[in-house]
């Protein structure tokens, strides 16, 4: 691509991404820190991908999503997943009308724009499948009627890493549907002090201004598609994903017995799209290797399955992915 074209895309991205910093500042009225989480949520929205988030209770996961939804003026729905939940509780059902003798559709809470699927691993497989089908197809079928879900549509599913009793862990094939898996950590001591001062008053409610509309997000997605990615970066992404399957080809023979399953081609696509969205958030019209490295762990940590040997050595998928990023040659 000619340098002039890249310069034009760069200018377009700078203009269209101007809302990002204002959106971040608005969210920070109610959320202290957690920029990492908010950036990943924005990557998910801009790249049209869903996010699986892992963190202990009380780390403002719901607050972050609700604040993002308010600042974007999108419809928000929090759904608490439980072991007795049915697919109809999520997608809706058919209601029989005795007067007319006909059935009418009663829509479920999935018909929103930003969904917080709280503790997704507490619901049985049928409910998880119903949610993941809606995520993949962006539509829901009730009876004989198929209904499209509104755009933008983002699912943030949470799972608790500590308490596994009475849960139905997501199978690898279903986890693969999530573009990103984000791990949320505790705030720093200074951040926690700010949280205490800001949220220590009971009944205090902070109103957020609308910074961006759903139409702005859809327009920004089109610009994300235009972000330039050099073929060298594309090859770098393919090399990284291939290294999760055939590490010996990239000088990582010692990883071969430690990886049970590597990442799928969906990971390659998601890593490319997420890197473009991350470059957009930085106000750039082109992708750098650092963009790929920054967002790569969130794309790959749930797609690389460690072997029993790796678990015996106390190595996580993150340890393996880190080794791959260290070894694969950067263009």
C-alpha positions as CSV (number, residue, x, y, z in Angstrom):
1,X,0.0,0.0,0.0
2,X,1.3,3.5,-0.9
3,X,2.5,5.7,1.9
4,X,-0.1,8.3,1.0
5,X,-2.9,5.8,1.5
6,X,-1.5,4.8,5.0
7,X,-1.3,8.6,5.9
8,X,-4.9,9.1,4.8
9,X,-6.1,6.1,7.0
10,X,-4.0,7.5,9.8
11,X,-5.8,10.8,9.6
12,X,-9.2,9.1,9.4
13,X,-8.4,7.0,12.5
14,X,-7.2,10.0,14.5
15,X,-10.5,11.8,13.6
16,X,-12.8,8.9,14.3
17,X,-11.1,7.7,17.5
18,X,-11.3,11.2,19.1
19,X,-14.2,9.9,21.3
20,X,-12.0,7.2,23.0
21,X,-10.3,9.4,25.6
22,X,-13.6,11.3,26.4
23,X,-15.3,7.9,26.9
24,X,-12.5,6.7,29.2
25,X,-12.7,9.9,31.3
26,X,-16.5,9.6,31.6
27,X,-16.2,6.0,32.7
28,X,-13.6,6.9,35.3
29,X,-16.2,9.1,37.1
30,X,-17.6,5.8,38.5
31,X,-14.7,3.4,37.9
32,X,-11.2,3.8,39.5
33,X,-8.4,2.3,37.6
34,X,-9.3,-0.8,35.5
35,X,-8.1,0.9,32.2
36,X,-6.9,-2.5,31.1
37,X,-10.4,-3.9,31.4
38,X,-12.2,-1.0,29.8
39,X,-9.7,-1.0,26.8
40,X,-10.4,-4.7,26.3
41,X,-14.2,-4.1,26.4
42,X,-13.7,-1.4,23.8
43,X,-11.6,-3.7,21.6
44,X,-14.5,-6.3,21.9
45,X,-17.1,-3.7,20.8
46,X,-14.9,-2.3,17.9
47,X,-13.9,-5.7,16.7
48,X,-17.4,-7.2,17.1
49,X,-16.2,-9.9,19.4
50,X,-17.2,-11.1,22.9
51,X,-15.2,-11.1,26.1
52,X,-14.9,-13.7,28.8
53,X,-13.7,-12.2,32.0
54,X,-12.2,-13.9,35.0
55,X,-12.0,-12.3,38.4
56,X,-13.0,-12.7,42.0
57,X,-16.3,-11.0,43.1
58,X,-16.2,-7.3,43.9
59,X,-13.7,-6.1,41.3
60,X,-16.3,-3.7,39.6
61,X,-16.9,-6.0,36.6
62,X,-20.6,-5.1,36.5
63,X,-19.8,-1.4,37.3
64,X,-17.4,-1.2,34.3
65,X,-19.9,-2.7,31.9
66,X,-22.8,-0.6,33.1
67,X,-20.7,2.6,33.0
68,X,-19.6,1.7,29.4
69,X,-23.2,1.1,28.4
70,X,-24.5,4.4,30.0
71,X,-21.7,6.4,28.3
72,X,-22.6,4.8,25.0
73,X,-26.4,5.0,25.6
74,X,-26.8,1.3,24.7
75,X,-29.3,-1.1,26.3
76,X,-27.7,-3.0,29.2
77,X,-28.9,-6.3,30.7
78,X,-27.3,-8.2,33.6
79,X,-28.2,-11.9,33.6
80,X,-27.4,-14.0,36.7
81,X,-26.7,-17.6,35.6
82,X,-27.9,-20.3,38.0
83,X,-27.9,-24.1,37.9
84,X,-31.8,-24.2,37.6
85,X,-31.8,-21.8,34.6
86,X,-33.5,-22.8,31.3
87,X,-32.8,-21.6,27.8
88,X,-36.2,-19.9,27.8
89,X,-35.1,-17.8,30.7
90,X,-32.4,-16.4,28.4
91,X,-33.8,-16.2,24.9
92,X,-37.6,-16.1,25.6
93,X,-40.4,-18.5,24.8
94,X,-43.8,-18.9,23.1
95,X,-46.9,-17.8,25.2
96,X,-50.3,-19.3,24.4
97,X,-53.2,-16.9,24.1
98,X,-56.4,-18.6,25.0
99,X,-58.6,-15.9,23.4
100,X,-57.1,-16.1,20.0
101,X,-55.8,-19.7,20.2
102,X,-52.4,-18.7,18.9
103,X,-48.9,-18.4,20.2
104,X,-47.0,-15.1,20.7
105,X,-43.3,-14.6,21.2
106,X,-42.2,-13.3,24.6
107,X,-38.6,-12.1,24.2
108,X,-36.0,-12.9,26.8
109,X,-33.3,-10.6,28.3
110,X,-30.8,-11.6,25.5
111,X,-32.6,-9.0,23.4
112,X,-30.4,-6.1,24.5
113,X,-27.1,-4.7,23.3
114,X,-24.6,-5.1,26.1
115,X,-25.1,-8.3,28.1
116,X,-23.4,-9.2,31.3
117,X,-23.6,-13.0,31.6
118,X,-22.7,-13.3,35.3
119,X,-21.1,-16.6,36.4
120,X,-21.8,-18.3,33.0
121,X,-20.2,-21.5,34.4
122,X,-23.0,-21.9,36.9
123,X,-25.6,-22.6,34.2
124,X,-26.1,-26.0,32.6
125,X,-24.8,-26.8,29.1
126,X,-28.2,-26.1,27.4
127,X,-28.2,-22.5,28.6
128,X,-24.5,-21.9,27.8
129,X,-25.2,-23.3,24.2
130,X,-28.2,-21.0,23.8
131,X,-26.1,-18.0,24.7
132,X,-23.2,-19.0,22.6
133,X,-25.5,-19.6,19.6
134,X,-26.8,-16.1,20.0
135,X,-23.3,-14.7,20.2
136,X,-22.1,-16.6,17.1
137,X,-25.1,-16.1,14.8
138,X,-26.3,-12.8,16.2
139,X,-29.8,-14.1,16.0
140,X,-32.3,-16.1,18.2
141,X,-34.9,-18.6,17.0
142,X,-38.1,-19.1,19.1
143,X,-40.5,-21.6,17.7
144,X,-40.5,-21.0,13.9
145,X,-39.5,-17.3,14.2
146,X,-35.9,-16.2,13.8
147,X,-35.1,-12.7,15.1
148,X,-32.0,-10.7,14.6
149,X,-30.2,-9.2,17.6
150,X,-29.6,-5.5,17.5
151,X,-26.2,-4.0,16.8
152,X,-23.8,-3.4,18.5
153,X,-24.1,-6.6,20.5
154,X,-21.5,-7.5,23.1
155,X,-21.6,-10.4,25.6
156,X,-19.3,-10.1,28.7
157,X,-19.4,-13.4,30.4
158,X,-17.8,-13.7,33.9
159,X,-16.6,-16.7,35.8
160,X,-15.2,-17.0,39.3
161,X,-11.7,-18.5,39.3
162,X,-11.9,-19.6,42.9
163,X,-15.2,-21.4,43.6
164,X,-15.6,-24.3,41.2
165,X,-18.2,-26.3,43.3
166,X,-21.5,-26.7,41.5
167,X,-20.3,-25.3,38.2
168,X,-20.4,-26.5,34.6
169,X,-17.0,-25.5,33.2
170,X,-17.2,-24.2,29.6
171,X,-15.8,-26.7,27.1
172,X,-12.8,-25.6,25.0
173,X,-14.9,-25.4,21.8
174,X,-17.3,-23.0,23.5
175,X,-14.6,-20.9,25.2
176,X,-13.1,-20.5,21.7
177,X,-16.1,-18.4,20.7
178,X,-14.9,-15.6,22.9
179,X,-12.5,-13.2,21.1
180,X,-10.8,-12.2,24.4
181,X,-10.4,-13.7,27.8
182,X,-9.5,-11.0,30.3
183,X,-8.2,-11.5,33.8
184,X,-9.0,-8.7,36.3
185,X,-6.7,-8.2,39.3
186,X,-7.1,-6.3,42.6
187,X,-6.6,-2.5,42.6
188,X,-3.5,-1.0,44.0
189,X,-3.4,0.4,47.5
190,X,-3.7,4.0,46.1
191,X,-6.6,3.1,43.8
192,X,-8.4,1.4,46.7
193,X,-8.1,4.5,48.8
194,X,-9.7,6.5,46.0
195,X,-12.5,3.9,45.7
196,X,-13.1,4.2,49.5
197,X,-13.3,8.0,49.3
198,X,-15.5,8.1,46.2
199,X,-17.9,5.2,47.0
200,X,-17.9,5.4,50.9
201,X,-21.3,7.3,50.8
202,X,-24.4,5.2,50.8
203,X,-27.0,6.0,48.2
204,X,-24.7,8.2,46.1
205,X,-25.4,7.9,42.4
206,X,-23.2,9.3,39.6
207,X,-24.9,10.2,36.4
208,X,-22.8,9.7,33.2
209,X,-23.1,11.8,30.1
210,X,-23.6,10.2,26.7
211,X,-20.3,10.5,24.9
212,X,-20.8,8.2,22.0
213,X,-23.9,6.6,20.3
214,X,-24.3,3.1,18.9
215,X,-24.2,4.6,15.4
216,X,-20.8,6.1,16.2
217,X,-19.6,2.6,17.2
218,X,-20.8,1.1,14.0
219,X,-19.1,3.8,12.0
220,X,-15.9,3.3,14.0
221,X,-16.0,-0.4,13.2
222,X,-15.9,0.4,9.5
223,X,-12.8,2.5,10.1
224,X,-11.2,-0.4,12.1
225,X,-11.6,-2.6,9.0
226,X,-9.6,0.0,7.1
227,X,-6.6,0.0,9.6
228,X,-3.6,-1.0,7.6
229,X,-1.8,-4.3,8.4
230,X,1.4,-5.0,6.6
231,X,1.9,-8.6,5.2
232,X,4.9,-8.9,7.6
233,X,2.6,-8.4,10.5
234,X,0.1,-10.9,9.1
235,X,2.9,-13.5,8.8
236,X,3.9,-12.7,12.3
237,X,0.4,-13.4,13.6
238,X,0.3,-16.7,11.6
239,X,3.7,-17.7,13.0
240,X,2.5,-17.0,16.6
241,X,-0.6,-19.2,16.2
242,X,1.3,-21.9,14.4
243,X,3.9,-21.9,17.2
244,X,1.0,-23.0,19.6
245,X,0.4,-26.0,17.4
246,X,3.9,-26.9,16.1
247,X,6.3,-25.2,18.5
248,X,9.3,-27.2,17.2
249,X,9.1,-25.2,13.9
250,X,10.0,-22.1,15.8
251,X,12.8,-23.3,18.0
252,X,10.5,-24.3,20.8
253,X,10.8,-28.1,20.8
254,X,10.7,-28.2,24.6
255,X,7.1,-26.8,24.5
256,X,5.9,-29.7,22.3
257,X,5.0,-32.1,25.2
258,X,3.6,-29.2,27.2
259,X,0.8,-28.1,24.8
260,X,-2.1,-30.5,24.4
261,X,-4.0,-28.4,21.9
262,X,-3.0,-25.2,20.1
263,X,-5.0,-22.3,18.9
264,X,-7.5,-22.6,16.0
265,X,-7.7,-20.5,12.8
266,X,-10.4,-18.5,14.6
267,X,-7.5,-17.3,16.9
268,X,-5.6,-16.1,13.9
269,X,-8.6,-14.0,12.6
270,X,-9.4,-12.7,16.1
271,X,-5.8,-11.7,16.8
272,X,-5.6,-9.7,13.5
273,X,-9.0,-8.0,14.1
274,X,-8.3,-7.3,17.8
275,X,-4.8,-5.8,16.9
276,X,-6.5,-3.5,14.4
277,X,-9.0,-2.4,17.0
278,X,-6.2,-1.8,19.6
279,X,-4.3,0.3,17.0
280,X,-7.5,2.3,16.5
281,X,-7.8,2.9,20.3
282,X,-4.2,4.3,20.2
283,X,-5.3,6.7,17.4
284,X,-3.1,4.9,14.7
285,X,-4.1,3.8,11.2
286,X,-1.6,0.9,11.1
287,X,-0.8,-2.1,13.2
288,X,2.6,-2.6,14.9
289,X,4.1,-5.8,16.3
290,X,3.7,-4.3,19.7
291,X,-0.1,-4.1,19.2
292,X,-0.1,-7.8,18.5
293,X,2.0,-8.5,21.6
294,X,-0.2,-6.3,23.8
295,X,-3.5,-7.9,22.9
296,X,-2.1,-11.3,22.0
297,X,-2.3,-12.8,25.6
298,X,-6.0,-11.9,25.8
299,X,-6.7,-13.6,22.5
300,X,-4.6,-16.8,23.2
301,X,-4.7,-17.5,26.9
302,X,-8.0,-19.5,26.6
303,X,-7.1,-21.2,23.4
304,X,-3.9,-22.9,24.3
305,X,-4.6,-26.0,26.4
306,X,-1.7,-27.2,28.6
307,X,-0.9,-30.9,28.8
308,X,-0.9,-33.0,32.0
309,X,2.9,-32.7,31.9
310,X,2.7,-28.8,31.9
311,X,0.2,-29.0,34.8
312,X,2.6,-31.2,36.7
313,X,5.3,-28.6,36.2
314,X,2.9,-25.9,37.4
315,X,2.9,-24.2,34.0
316,X,-0.3,-22.3,32.9
317,X,-1.4,-21.5,29.3
318,X,-0.1,-17.9,30.0
319,X,3.4,-19.2,30.7
320,X,3.4,-21.1,27.4
321,X,2.0,-18.1,25.4
322,X,4.6,-15.8,27.0
323,X,7.4,-18.2,25.9
324,X,6.0,-18.2,22.4
325,X,5.9,-14.4,22.2
326,X,9.5,-14.3,23.5
327,X,10.8,-16.8,20.9
328,X,8.9,-16.0,17.7
329,X,10.9,-13.6,15.6
330,X,9.4,-10.1,15.5
331,X,9.3,-8.4,12.0
